[in-house]
């Protein structure tokens, strides 16, 4: 499918007058009708379906907000072509597909781009910073727009960042009860990428996996549980094979964001650019509120759906003492991240402090002060 580009711009107005005199008279009597509204065609896409909350908010929040802003100004409108659920590109090509113009705008899964976007991985290397998705999104939305090094990771791939996405907080789901951290020692726990290192303080054995593999991995004995999200584990029915939910609040992770192709962006009128940025902020705020609400409701729904299982779903919070023990035992992940990126010529330690200070400036003291340890 060839996406419609922004240069397919057309104007519409009243039917043309038959004579110059008629045009002049019409303009004099109705000056507003003499002004044309330019229609700009944009294609928006995603590798994931709209049932995924942050994707669903593209048609539910982002697009309507752009339309609302532009309708008030009355100069431009957007003709949207929408292609979700991998119609244009898959999960492994979210960045390159927007970069190459397969779609003008789309969700970029930066968490899956550690080599291309190493700085965007900062939250994965700083667990126990915050379990508040609204806070995380506010901070990352600001950093990705205003800090040159963070912004450059998008611009270097011909992308303009519009709005942030994140996870809800991570917990532990197992097929055995967890009464204390000792119960996790030696247990095989599935986790995506670097999140497996989060298990080091409790002696669990990380098994690399994704939401798509978790159910089968637990069912077949490859693993005994997952480091997982309530909003993801509910639709994936992970609670059926891992009914013991231990609330650890390991933290929220920045996952990516909406972005627009740089060349598309450069060809847009300034009012349209401003509308896209404003809509990106609205999208981020709505996404944060939704995540905060979905976390609790997702756990409640799992308990409800799993009530009649052979092992009913049970949700139990890890004690404050044991959670602090986990925090105290975390390896120097942030230092490893900083050292690796300093070796690439990036001011990673300074950016780590900027990130942590951004949390503090918003009234939140990170539970683990990664920039001071």
C-alpha positions as CSV (number, residue, x, y, z in Angstrom):
1,X,0.0,0.0,0.0
2,X,1.4,3.4,-1.0
3,X,0.6,5.9,1.7
4,X,-0.9,9.2,0.7
5,X,1.7,12.0,1.2
6,X,1.3,15.4,2.5
7,X,2.0,16.9,-0.9
8,X,-1.4,15.6,-2.2
9,X,-2.9,18.9,-1.0
10,X,-6.1,20.1,-2.5
11,X,-8.4,23.1,-2.0
12,X,-12.1,23.2,-1.8
13,X,-14.6,26.1,-1.9
14,X,-17.9,27.0,-3.5
15,X,-18.5,26.2,-7.2
16,X,-16.4,28.6,-9.4
17,X,-18.2,31.6,-10.7
18,X,-18.7,31.7,-14.5
19,X,-17.3,35.2,-14.8
20,X,-14.7,37.3,-13.2
21,X,-17.4,39.7,-12.2
22,X,-19.3,37.1,-10.4
23,X,-16.2,36.0,-8.5
24,X,-15.5,39.6,-7.5
25,X,-19.0,40.1,-6.4
26,X,-19.1,36.9,-4.4
27,X,-15.9,37.8,-2.6
28,X,-17.2,41.2,-1.8
29,X,-20.5,39.9,-0.4
30,X,-19.1,36.8,1.3
31,X,-15.3,37.3,2.1
32,X,-15.1,34.2,4.3
33,X,-16.2,31.9,1.4
34,X,-13.3,33.3,-0.7
35,X,-10.8,31.6,1.6
36,X,-10.0,28.0,0.8
37,X,-9.5,25.3,3.3
38,X,-6.4,23.2,2.4
39,X,-6.8,19.4,2.8
40,X,-3.6,17.6,3.8
41,X,-3.5,13.8,3.4
42,X,-1.7,11.9,6.1
43,X,-1.3,8.2,6.7
44,X,-1.1,7.0,10.3
45,X,-0.2,3.4,11.2
46,X,0.8,0.9,13.9
47,X,2.2,-2.6,14.2
48,X,-0.3,-3.3,17.0
49,X,-4.1,-3.3,16.8
50,X,-6.4,-0.7,18.4
51,X,-7.2,-3.1,21.2
52,X,-3.8,-2.1,22.6
53,X,-4.6,1.0,24.7
54,X,-2.0,3.3,23.4
55,X,-2.8,2.4,19.8
56,X,-6.5,2.7,20.3
57,X,-5.9,6.3,21.6
58,X,-4.6,7.3,18.2
59,X,-8.1,7.2,16.6
60,X,-9.8,8.0,19.9
61,X,-7.7,10.9,21.1
62,X,-4.9,12.0,18.8
63,X,-6.7,12.3,15.5
64,X,-9.8,14.0,17.0
65,X,-7.6,16.5,18.8
66,X,-5.8,17.4,15.6
67,X,-9.1,17.8,13.8
68,X,-10.6,19.9,16.6
69,X,-7.6,22.3,16.7
70,X,-7.6,22.7,12.9
71,X,-11.3,23.2,12.7
72,X,-11.2,26.1,15.1
73,X,-8.5,27.8,12.9
74,X,-10.3,27.1,9.7
75,X,-7.3,27.1,7.4
76,X,-6.5,23.4,7.1
77,X,-8.0,20.0,7.6
78,X,-6.4,16.5,7.4
79,X,-7.7,13.6,5.3
80,X,-6.6,10.6,7.4
81,X,-5.7,7.2,6.1
82,X,-5.5,4.8,9.1
83,X,-3.7,1.4,9.0
84,X,-3.3,-0.4,12.3
85,X,-2.6,-4.0,13.3
86,X,0.4,-4.5,11.1
87,X,-1.4,-3.5,7.8
88,X,1.7,-1.6,6.7
89,X,4.5,-2.9,8.9
90,X,5.3,-5.3,11.8
91,X,6.6,-4.9,15.4
92,X,10.2,-5.3,14.3
93,X,10.0,-2.3,11.9
94,X,8.2,0.4,13.7
95,X,11.1,2.9,13.6
96,X,12.3,2.2,10.0
97,X,8.8,2.2,8.6
98,X,8.1,5.7,9.8
99,X,11.7,6.7,8.9
100,X,11.2,5.4,5.3
101,X,7.7,7.0,4.9
102,X,5.7,3.7,4.8
103,X,3.4,5.7,7.0
104,X,3.6,9.5,7.7
105,X,2.8,9.0,11.4
106,X,3.0,6.0,13.6
107,X,3.8,4.4,17.0
108,X,7.5,3.7,17.3
109,X,8.4,0.9,19.8
110,X,11.7,2.4,20.9
111,X,12.1,-0.3,23.6
112,X,12.8,-2.7,20.8
113,X,15.5,-0.5,19.4
114,X,18.4,-0.6,22.0
115,X,21.1,-0.2,19.4
116,X,19.5,2.6,17.4
117,X,18.0,4.4,20.5
118,X,20.2,3.5,23.5
119,X,19.2,6.6,25.5
120,X,15.5,5.8,25.2
121,X,16.2,2.7,27.2
122,X,17.0,4.7,30.4
123,X,13.9,3.6,32.3
124,X,14.6,-0.1,31.7
125,X,17.9,0.4,33.5
126,X,16.4,2.3,36.4
127,X,13.7,0.1,38.0
128,X,12.1,1.3,41.3
129,X,12.2,4.9,40.0
130,X,8.4,5.3,39.8
131,X,5.3,3.1,39.5
132,X,3.2,6.1,38.4
133,X,2.7,6.0,34.6
134,X,1.4,9.6,34.5
135,X,4.6,10.8,36.1
136,X,6.8,8.7,33.8
137,X,5.0,9.9,30.7
138,X,5.1,13.6,31.7
139,X,8.9,13.3,32.3
140,X,9.7,11.4,29.2
141,X,7.5,13.6,27.0
142,X,9.4,16.6,28.2
143,X,12.9,15.0,27.9
144,X,12.3,13.7,24.4
145,X,11.2,17.1,23.2
146,X,13.5,19.4,25.1
147,X,16.8,17.7,25.8
148,X,19.0,17.7,22.6
149,X,20.6,14.3,23.1
150,X,17.2,12.5,23.7
151,X,15.6,14.4,20.8
152,X,18.5,13.6,18.5
153,X,17.8,9.8,18.8
154,X,14.5,10.5,16.9
155,X,15.9,13.2,14.6
156,X,18.8,11.1,13.5
157,X,16.3,8.6,12.1
158,X,14.3,11.3,10.3
159,X,11.6,11.3,13.0
160,X,9.9,14.1,14.9
161,X,8.7,13.0,18.3
162,X,5.0,13.8,19.1
163,X,4.0,12.0,22.2
164,X,5.2,9.4,24.7
165,X,3.9,5.9,25.6
166,X,4.8,3.7,28.6
167,X,3.8,0.6,30.5
168,X,2.0,0.2,33.8
169,X,4.1,-1.0,36.7
170,X,5.7,-4.5,36.6
171,X,4.8,-7.2,39.0
172,X,5.5,-10.9,39.3
173,X,3.1,-13.6,38.1
174,X,3.9,-17.2,39.1
175,X,2.4,-20.7,39.1
176,X,3.4,-21.1,42.7
177,X,2.7,-19.0,45.8
178,X,5.3,-16.4,46.8
179,X,5.3,-15.8,50.6
180,X,8.8,-14.3,50.7
181,X,11.7,-13.5,48.3
182,X,13.2,-16.9,49.2
183,X,10.4,-18.5,47.2
184,X,11.7,-16.9,44.0
185,X,15.3,-18.2,44.4
186,X,16.1,-20.6,41.5
187,X,12.7,-20.1,39.9
188,X,12.6,-19.7,36.1
189,X,10.9,-16.4,35.4
190,X,10.2,-15.1,31.9
191,X,11.1,-11.4,31.2
192,X,11.7,-9.3,28.1
193,X,15.3,-8.2,27.4
194,X,17.1,-6.3,30.2
195,X,14.2,-6.7,32.6
196,X,15.5,-10.2,33.3
197,X,18.4,-8.5,35.2
198,X,15.8,-7.1,37.6
199,X,15.5,-10.6,39.0
200,X,19.1,-10.8,40.1
201,X,18.6,-9.7,43.7
202,X,16.1,-12.5,44.4
203,X,18.1,-15.3,42.7
204,X,15.5,-16.1,40.1
205,X,16.7,-17.4,36.7
206,X,15.6,-15.1,33.8
207,X,14.1,-16.7,30.7
208,X,14.0,-14.4,27.7
209,X,10.4,-14.1,26.4
210,X,7.6,-11.8,25.3
211,X,3.9,-11.5,26.0
212,X,3.3,-13.7,22.9
213,X,5.4,-16.6,24.4
214,X,4.6,-16.3,28.1
215,X,1.5,-18.5,28.3
216,X,3.1,-21.4,26.4
217,X,6.4,-21.0,28.3
218,X,4.6,-21.4,31.6
219,X,2.2,-24.1,30.4
220,X,5.1,-26.2,29.0
221,X,7.4,-25.7,32.0
222,X,10.0,-23.5,30.2
223,X,9.3,-21.0,32.9
224,X,7.3,-20.8,36.1
225,X,6.2,-17.2,35.9
226,X,6.7,-13.8,34.3
227,X,7.8,-10.3,35.1
228,X,4.6,-8.8,33.7
229,X,2.1,-6.0,33.3
230,X,-1.5,-6.2,34.4
231,X,-2.7,-4.5,31.3
232,X,-0.9,-7.0,29.1
233,X,-1.4,-10.2,31.2
234,X,-5.1,-9.8,31.3
235,X,-5.9,-10.0,27.6
236,X,-3.1,-12.7,27.2
237,X,-4.8,-14.7,30.0
238,X,-1.5,-15.3,31.8
239,X,-3.5,-15.6,35.0
240,X,-4.8,-18.9,33.8
241,X,-1.3,-20.5,34.0
242,X,0.2,-18.1,36.6
243,X,-2.6,-17.4,39.1
244,X,-0.3,-16.0,41.9
245,X,0.1,-12.3,41.4
246,X,2.8,-10.7,43.7
247,X,2.6,-6.9,43.6
248,X,6.2,-5.7,43.7
249,X,5.7,-2.4,41.8
250,X,9.1,-2.8,40.0
251,X,8.4,0.3,38.0
252,X,7.0,1.9,34.9
253,X,9.0,1.7,31.6
254,X,9.0,4.2,28.8
255,X,8.2,2.2,25.7
256,X,8.2,4.6,22.8
257,X,6.0,7.2,21.2
258,X,4.1,8.6,18.3
259,X,6.4,10.1,15.7
260,X,6.1,11.7,12.3
261,X,8.4,11.3,9.3
262,X,10.8,14.3,9.1
263,X,10.2,15.0,5.4
264,X,6.5,14.9,5.9
265,X,6.9,17.3,8.8
266,X,9.0,19.7,6.9
267,X,6.3,20.0,4.2
268,X,3.5,20.8,6.6
269,X,2.3,24.4,7.3
270,X,3.2,25.6,10.8
271,X,-0.4,25.6,12.1
272,X,-0.6,21.9,11.3
273,X,2.7,21.2,12.9
274,X,1.5,23.0,16.1
275,X,-1.7,21.0,16.0
276,X,0.2,17.7,15.8
277,X,2.4,18.7,18.8
278,X,-0.5,19.8,20.9
279,X,-2.5,16.6,20.0
280,X,0.6,14.6,21.0
281,X,0.6,16.1,24.4
282,X,-3.2,15.4,24.8
283,X,-2.5,11.8,23.7
284,X,0.2,11.4,26.3
285,X,-1.9,12.7,29.1
286,X,-4.9,10.6,28.2
287,X,-2.6,7.5,27.9
288,X,-1.2,8.1,31.4
289,X,-4.6,8.5,33.0
290,X,-5.8,5.3,31.2
291,X,-2.8,3.3,32.3
292,X,-3.3,4.4,36.0
293,X,-6.9,3.3,35.9
294,X,-6.4,0.1,33.9
295,X,-3.8,-1.3,36.4
296,X,-6.3,-1.7,39.2
297,X,-9.2,-2.7,37.1
298,X,-7.1,-5.3,35.2
299,X,-6.1,-7.0,38.5
300,X,-9.8,-7.0,39.6
301,X,-10.8,-8.5,36.3
302,X,-8.2,-11.2,36.6
303,X,-9.5,-12.2,40.0
304,X,-13.0,-12.2,38.7
305,X,-12.3,-14.3,35.6
306,X,-10.0,-16.7,37.5
307,X,-12.3,-17.3,40.5
308,X,-13.4,-20.7,39.2
309,X,-10.0,-22.0,38.1
310,X,-8.6,-25.0,39.8
311,X,-6.2,-22.5,41.4
312,X,-8.1,-19.2,41.7
313,X,-6.2,-16.0,41.0
314,X,-4.7,-14.5,44.2
315,X,-3.2,-11.0,44.4
316,X,-0.9,-10.3,47.3
317,X,1.5,-7.3,47.8
318,X,5.1,-8.0,48.7
319,X,5.8,-6.7,52.2
320,X,7.6,-3.3,52.5
321,X,10.6,-5.0,54.2
322,X,11.1,-7.5,51.4
323,X,10.5,-5.0,48.7
324,X,13.2,-2.8,50.2
325,X,15.5,-5.9,50.3
326,X,14.9,-6.3,46.6
327,X,15.7,-2.6,46.0
328,X,18.9,-2.7,48.1
329,X,20.1,-5.8,46.2
330,X,19.7,-4.3,42.7
331,X,23.0,-4.4,40.6
332,X,24.4,-1.2,39.2
333,X,22.2,-1.2,36.1
334,X,22.2,2.5,35.6
335,X,26.0,2.7,35.9
336,X,26.3,-0.1,33.3
337,X,24.0,1.8,31.0
338,X,25.9,5.1,31.6
339,X,29.3,3.6,31.1
340,X,28.3,1.9,27.8
341,X,26.8,5.1,26.4
342,X,29.7,7.3,27.6
343,X,31.9,5.0,25.5
344,X,29.7,6.0,22.5
345,X,30.5,9.6,23.2
346,X,27.1,10.4,24.8
347,X,26.8,12.3,28.1
348,X,24.9,9.5,29.7
349,X,25.7,10.2,33.4
350,X,24.6,13.8,32.9
351,X,21.4,12.6,31.2
352,X,20.8,10.1,34.1
353,X,20.9,13.0,36.5
354,X,18.6,15.1,34.3
355,X,16.1,12.2,34.2
356,X,16.2,11.6,38.0
357,X,16.0,15.4,38.7
358,X,13.0,15.7,36.4
359,X,11.2,13.2,38.8
360,X,12.3,15.2,41.8
361,X,11.2,18.5,40.3
362,X,7.7,17.0,40.0
363,X,7.7,16.2,43.7
364,X,8.7,12.5,43.5
365,X,11.8,11.2,45.1
366,X,12.9,8.0,43.3
367,X,12.9,5.0,45.6
368,X,16.3,4.1,44.2
369,X,18.5,7.2,43.6
370,X,20.4,5.7,40.6
371,X,22.3,9.0,40.0
372,X,23.6,9.0,43.5
373,X,24.5,5.3,44.0
